Amino acid sequence: MRNHDRECRTTDDQRIDDSRRESGIHHIDDHQAQSECEDGSEPRLVAENTGLMATNLGKHFKKRPILRGVSLSVQRGEVVGLLGPNGAGKTTTFYVITGLISSEYGTISLDGENITALPMYRRSRLGIGYLPQEASIFRGLSVEDNIRAILEVTEPDPGKREAELDSLLAEFSITHLRRTPSLALSGGERRRVEISRCLASDPKFILLDEPLAGIDPIAVGEIRDLVSHLKDRGIGVLITDHNVRETLDVVDRAYILHDGMVLMEGKPSEIVTHQEVRRVYLGDNFSL
């Protein structure tokens, strides 16, 4: 997949470029049943789900510590935020989890399996999907050909492939756009196509990097609905975004990073009342 890569002036630049070109497939086995929580406000977690875990991640850039023992977890069927001030280590944590760059210490595991040494394309095939902030759509293709390009790899039967294509187009309300050139899509439409294309390969988890950046209020509502839809599908979602209020409105819980460390983890209601989080990140006047 050819994405418009953001600048990351590190010695890992070439690895990032190479990995992104290989990251179009997110194959997993069949869907697993969801388990309902008694409290409707809680995430609907998937049964027998040990989740995606990052443990004690450490990373330096030019001798400067960027990650200092970061640990987090996401289960299927929940939405988790990764928030914090600029320079806190959010993007680096995302890159390490997806395999865009490696950590100097710490581990990444998926359903109990250590995947720390696996390159990005291998993690993708195991079920870790990644949507960067920058447009990752195949710009020279129509909407339906964007999705079909993934299905041609994951579904060998032509009849089933076209049926799945029709299903994804309908699921994300983009059937009327199926022959539209990708370059003609609005920001919200493009995001729906990117997510539907990602789902063509059945990921267990999707990492969304700045999904709310640079879009209008109507599109923000669309993205919020899309995230809720992924959760209902039993997919674990990890979001990092600078739009704090909108992100806290959609997540079940969040991690707050500060100076390369996890300052706290909790539900949105707990985060906004945490005094240290308000002091270093939210400010005294912040409210949901």
Secondary structure, DSSP 8 states (H G I E B T S, - for coil): ---------STTHHHHHHHHHT-------S---B---SSTTS---BSS---EEEEEEEEEETTEEEEEEEEEEE-TT-EEEEE-STTSSHHHHHHHHHTSS--SEEEEEETTEE-TTS-HHHHHHHTEEEE-SS--S-TTSBHHHHHHHHHHHH---HHHHHHHHHHHHHHTT-GGGTTSBGGG--HHHHHHHHHHHHHTT--SEEEEESTTTT--HHHHHHHHHHHHHHHHTT-EEEEE-S-HHHHHHH-SEEEEEETTEEEEEE-HHHHTT-HHHIIIII-TT---
